[in-house]
Amino acid sequence: MKLNKTIIQSLLLLIVIGALYRVIPGRPYGFAPQIAMAVFAGMVIKDRKWVFAVPVLSMFISDMIYQILYIRGLTEIPGFYEWQWLNYLLIMGITAIGFAFKKVNTKNFLVCSFLAPTAFFLVSNFITWFSGFGYHRPLTFAGLMQCYADGLPFFQRSIVATLIFGV
């Protein structure tokens, strides 16, 4: 995809809308467009300056909004926390998954829409377990499995969100 002025404006609009959707009060956790944006960027955008910027900027803007709301006591969700940078790395990794799918078609879209949230789920829950965040599960195999079980509702919603927002 060659980036002309109209495409850049469309990508910026996509970034802002994705960021605003992520901070909607009452939105089901895990149901957000950023994984779909990462898959889309990796599969479609060829300009490497923009490919990582689309999902990362969207997350960063929504995290800034969350932080402002948190500081003002309007949400319990902080925008920035100690391990937040790992989420940015994970989104960039998911974007790279899209690189493997050069041809944009239904089959590749469906594979990416399952593979990307699965990778995010497996790695982010491992980090949550290992770092002691979340429910502070013991650092045992059983604790890791419980951490994955804790994250299943988020995982299911992220697959559905990736499919819906990806379309």
Number of C-alpha atoms within 10 A of each C-alpha: 9 9 13 9 9 9 12 13 12 12 19 16 13 17 24 18 14 24 25 15 16 24 20 12 8 6 11 13 12 23 22 25 25 28 30 30 27 29 31 25 26 29 25 17 19 14 13 10 9 17 24 22 19 25 30 24 19 24 27 17 19 23 21 15 18 22 20 15 17 16 14 9 11 11 15 11 15 16 21 14 10 6 12 11 10 13 16 17 12 20 25 21 18 28 28 19 19 27 18 12 18 11 13 12 10 10 11 16 22 13 12 28 25 17 17 25 26 17 16 19 22 13 15 17 24 16 17 19 23 17 13 13 12 12 12 13 20 14 12 11 10 11 16 19 15 17 22 19 13 15 18 15 14 16 22 16 17 28 24 18 21 28 18 14 18 19 10
